[in-house]
Amino acid sequence: MTTAPHSAAPMYRQVLLLSSAQALFQTVSVLIMTIGALAGAQLASSPEWATAPIAAMFLGTALLTVPASMWMARIGRRGGFIAGALLGTLGGLLAAAGVASGSLPLLSLGTFFVGGYQAFAQFYRFAAAEVASEAFRPRAISFVLAGGVIAALLGPQLGRIGGPLLEPQYLASFLILAALSLVAAGLLLGLRIPRQVETAAAIEAARPFAKIVTQPMYLVALFGAATGYGVMILAMTATPLAMTHHQHDLGMTATVIQLHVLGMFLPSFFTGSLIARFGVLKIMFTGIMLLTGHILLSLSGTGFASFASALLLLGVGWNFLYVGGTTLLTRTYSQAEKGKAQATNDFTIFMVGLAASLSAGILHQTMGWQNLNLVLLPWLALAAAAILWLGYAQRQRVPA
């Protein structure tokens, strides 16, 4: 116990660095979510293809998540995270070239590489869990995700400033994205994952892959996080299109996205403490209820207040499900199993995100904003049932 103060300081420093890297990465991601569909709409031949740049970002994430995890299991987190940030720089430059040349495929190729950046950056939260003590782990995950609070303030604002800054519109936004990614790469040079963490897998025996991913706890953690992510991405991607359709300007749209992202990440300062106090399943179930509240508010109208309040609840609901799902997942695998377990989790989540982002434009075009949200209710009901079932199963295993 006497060594705890000496080991705590490096742990906190690494969590702070990862949180800062998360802030830069999320700023890039939020910037694309703010103006990606709008930039796509000005290049697309039909409205249904407006969200192609956002879908391409999620495709890049989905395809590179497993290779990123496996590569980092061999070379370490630091090298992988830096390579991911450099992919973001390349993606921003290609996307800017796509806007400048009026090419939707080139714009989408750029956001595909930004998706590669996201594939690596999604493991920041797992890296925080690896450097943290068991007691600090839920808070470490939350604090890293809390870096998104800065993204909530910067991402939409940079999208709004960069939109008209150069011609054609949104060119400067993607150049800003490239610069932010380069700054993140420089910051990550200071990352130091303790060597005993990265080499522990070499002395542990891993279970077969099927045995890891078929654990009830693993499946509920994955389904909960994927539900939160899919519902959030579908609604968030459609929001700029819906607000434009209902005569809201870019400034109002950016404000709503800003409130939404604050809802996503501001709770991270206390989500870990709530999990420690009330239990992870209760927090995940609360997330389901908050997402249901988003749907009900979206049915209240199409004015600014309806969009703003609905998107705020959407963000908080995502936070509870995503932080809760990540925390629950870390209890299902050993160090030797982390590569496969984490990669499978994030690959599945981003395939859901890909489907949600690609379908958002089509669903909005064919169904409208309110019906698009209404059809999400059965999905949320199924996730709630899975969380309740796991809680019941765990209580049954406790000796009388």
Buried (B, 14 or more C-beta within 10 A) or exposed (E): EEEEEEEEEEBBBBBBBBBBBBBBBBBBBBBBBBBBBBBBBBBBEEBBBBBBBBBBBBBBBBBBBBBBBEBBBEEBBBBBBBBBBBBBBBBBBBBBBBBBEEBBEBBBBBBBBBBBBBBBBBBBBBBBBBBBEEEBBBBBBBBBBBBBBBBBBBBBBBBBBBBEBBEEBBBBBBBBBBBBBBBBBEBBEEBEBBEEBBEBBEEEEBBEEEEBBEBEBBBBBBBBBBBBBBBBBBBBBBBBBBBBBBEBEBEBBBBBBBBBBBBBBBBBBEBBEBBBEEBBBBBBBBBBEBBBBBBEBBBEEBEBEBBBBBBBBBBBBBBBBBBBBBBBBBEBBBBBBBBBBBBBBBBBBBBBBBBBBBBBBBBBBEBBBBEBBBEBEEBBEEBBEBBBEBBEEEEEEEEE
